[in-house]
Structure formats: structure tokens, C-alpha cells
Amino acid sequence: MQMLRIWNRALAWPVAAGIPLVLAVAGCGASAPANVGRVSGQVTLAGQPLPDALVTFIPVKQGGSTALGKTDASGNYTLNYASGIDGAEIGPNRVSITTYAPANPDSDPPRAGVPEKVPAKYNLKTELTADVKAGNNTIDFSLEAGPVVQPGPEPE
């Protein structure tokens, strides 16, 4: 019986110390890095919500990580910085918005291509910028109709 009490006390300290450590480690993945601000908003084209558009934030500073988001049926998006981390790098970003998706006949099931609906000044020749701040950012894009350029095959 005495041996059981000693063993219980010997085990109690590492177990008690380990619980806060496990909780602290589990909480680490939930928070975004200090250089990332949460970004969401709405994209409209000619006053109408733009569904199924890819929104890309590209940090102006070299070495930054790109953030991506896809608009829903109402044109709303939330950027994803990395797996499980929503947002984009804090600071100035170039922004690209496109609906184009190439066909992929080899996928299962095969996927038809989606034509570009967004003018080139918002994607291939983007003029869009956004300044991401720390914390929560709502950044809406009201795009005007204009000439659309369909991406072609890449030169060899």
C-alpha cells in the first residue's frame, strides 16, 4: 500500500505538469502569426455579386506568402493564408480576381473550362491593391465591366 502511494505521488507531478503543456500546445495552432490579418469581403461585377471567383492577395514585399479565397454565390470571400489560418500578410498587397479555370480532361470526373468574366485590369494586368491591417479586415471590391481577356495556352 505504501509503495502504491509513492508511485501515485511520483506520477501525479508529471501528469499535472503535462496537462497545461498539452493545452498550451493544442492552442498554438488556432492563432494566426503576428504578420497576418484576417480578411473577408464581397466582390461585385457591374453591381452584381460575383460567384466562384478566385481572390488572390500577393504581398508587395518580397518573400511574402500569397493568400487565396473563393467567392460564394453572394460574392463573399474569406482569404486563407495557410492550412487552418485565415487571412493575408499585413501591409500592402496586389490583388487579382479571376473566374477563369482551365479545362482538365484528365481529372475524375473530367472538368470543363470556365471562361473569364472579369476584365483584365483586375487579373492579368491588375490595378487592384489592398492594405491589410492587424486584426479583422473587411475589404470589398466593386469591379466595373470592361474588356475581358481569355487566357490562352502558355508559349513553349
NORPE-V288568 format. One record per residue. RES is the residue in three letters. PHI is phi in degrees with one decimal (999 if undefined). OMEGA is omega as a letter, one per 20 degrees, with the letter a starting at -180 (999 if undefined). D_FIRST is the distance of its C-alpha to the first C-alpha in Angstrom with 1 decimal. Layout:
RES:PHI:OMEGA:D_FIRST
RES:PHI:OMEGA:D_FIRST
This chain:
MET:999:r:0.0
GLN:-61.0:r:3.8
MET:-62.8:r:5.4
LEU:-64.8:r:5.1
ARG:-65.0:r:6.6
ILE:-64.5:r:8.9
TRP:-63.8:r:9.9
ASN:-62.9:r:10.6
ARG:-67.0:a:12.6
ALA:-65.7:a:14.3
LEU:-84.7:a:15.4
ALA:-63.1:a:16.4
TRP:-65.0:r:19.3
PRO:-62.7:r:21.0
VAL:-66.4:a:20.8
ALA:-64.2:r:22.2
ALA:-71.9:a:24.8
GLY:-73.6:a:25.8
ILE:-62.1:r:26.7
PRO:-62.1:r:29.6
LEU:-64.2:r:30.7
VAL:-63.1:r:30.9
LEU:-64.4:r:32.8
ALA:-66.3:r:35.1
VAL:-66.7:r:36.0
ALA:-63.1:a:36.5
GLY:-77.5:a:38.9
CYS:-63.5:a:41.0
GLY:-70.5:a:42.9
ALA:-81.2:a:44.1
SER:-99.0:r:46.3
ALA:-79.0:r:49.7
PRO:-59.8:a:50.6
ALA:-63.0:a:52.4
ASN:-92.4:a:55.7
VAL:-121.8:r:55.7
GLY:-112.3:r:57.1
ARG:-71.0:a:56.7
VAL:-132.3:r:60.1
SER:-146.8:r:61.5
GLY:173.0:r:64.9
GLN:-132.5:r:67.7
VAL:-114.9:r:70.5
THR:-123.6:r:73.9
LEU:-126.2:a:77.0
ALA:54.4:r:80.3
GLY:83.4:a:78.5
GLN:-111.4:r:76.5
PRO:-55.9:a:72.7
LEU:-105.6:r:72.3
PRO:-80.9:r:69.7
ASP:57.3:r:68.1
ALA:-100.8:r:69.0
LEU:-92.2:r:67.0
VAL:-105.2:a:66.5
THR:-123.5:r:65.8
PHE:-106.1:a:65.2
ILE:-118.6:a:65.9
PRO:-56.8:r:65.1
VAL:-68.6:a:68.3
LYS:-70.7:a:66.4
GLN:-66.6:r:66.0
GLY:87.5:r:62.6
GLY:-78.8:r:61.4
SER:-99.8:r:59.8
THR:-72.3:r:61.8
ALA:-118.5:a:60.5
LEU:-128.1:r:61.5
GLY:-153.6:r:61.7
LYS:-117.9:r:63.5
THR:-76.7:r:65.4
ASP:-90.5:a:64.8
ALA:-60.4:r:67.6
SER:-95.7:a:68.1
GLY:82.0:a:68.4
ASN:-83.3:r:65.0
TYR:-138.9:r:62.9
THR:-134.8:a:59.7
LEU:-77.6:r:59.4
ASN:-116.6:a:56.6
TYR:-87.6:r:56.0
ALA:-157.7:a:53.2
SER:-53.9:r:50.7
GLY:79.8:a:49.0
ILE:-124.3:r:51.0
ASP:-85.7:r:54.0
GLY:131.4:r:56.8
ALA:-146.3:r:59.2
GLU:-64.4:r:59.5
ILE:-66.3:r:60.6
GLY:118.8:a:64.2
PRO:-72.0:r:67.5
ASN:-133.3:r:67.4
ARG:-83.6:a:70.1
VAL:-122.7:r:69.8
SER:-124.4:r:70.9
ILE:-130.1:a:71.2
THR:-143.4:r:72.2
THR:-110.6:a:72.3
TYR:-65.6:r:73.4
ALA:-143.7:a:71.3
PRO:-70.2:r:72.7
ALA:-67.8:r:73.0
ASN:-136.5:a:70.5
PRO:-68.7:a:71.8
ASP:-88.8:a:69.1
SER:-75.2:a:66.2
ASP:-120.4:j:64.8
PRO:-77.7:r:66.5
PRO:-57.9:a:69.4
ARG:-114.3:r:69.8
ALA:-74.6:r:73.2
GLY:-72.5:r:74.2
VAL:-117.6:a:74.2
PRO:-72.5:r:77.3
GLU:-74.4:r:77.1
LYS:-113.0:a:78.0
VAL:-99.5:r:77.4
PRO:-56.0:a:80.2
ALA:-58.6:a:79.8
LYS:-68.3:r:79.7
TYR:-111.5:r:76.2
ASN:-141.5:a:74.9
LEU:-57.3:r:76.9
LYS:-123.3:a:78.7
THR:-57.1:r:76.3
GLU:-111.6:a:77.4
LEU:-80.5:r:74.2
THR:-138.0:r:71.8
ALA:-149.4:r:68.9
ASP:-106.6:a:67.1
VAL:-86.1:r:63.3
LYS:-104.5:r:61.7
ALA:-64.1:r:58.0
GLY:87.5:a:56.4
ASN:-90.7:r:58.0
ASN:-125.3:r:61.5
THR:-109.1:a:63.9
ILE:-125.3:r:66.6
ASP:-96.9:r:69.2
PHE:-126.5:r:72.0
SER:-103.4:a:75.4
LEU:-89.2:r:77.2
GLU:-94.9:r:81.0
ALA:-65.5:a:82.7
GLY:-179.9:a:84.6
PRO:-63.0:r:85.3
VAL:-107.4:r:82.6
VAL:-111.9:r:82.3
GLN:-82.4:r:80.7
PRO:-61.0:r:78.7
GLY:-108.0:r:80.3
PRO:-64.1:a:79.0
GLU:-73.1:r:78.1
PRO:-65.3:a:80.8
GLU:-92.7:999:80.1
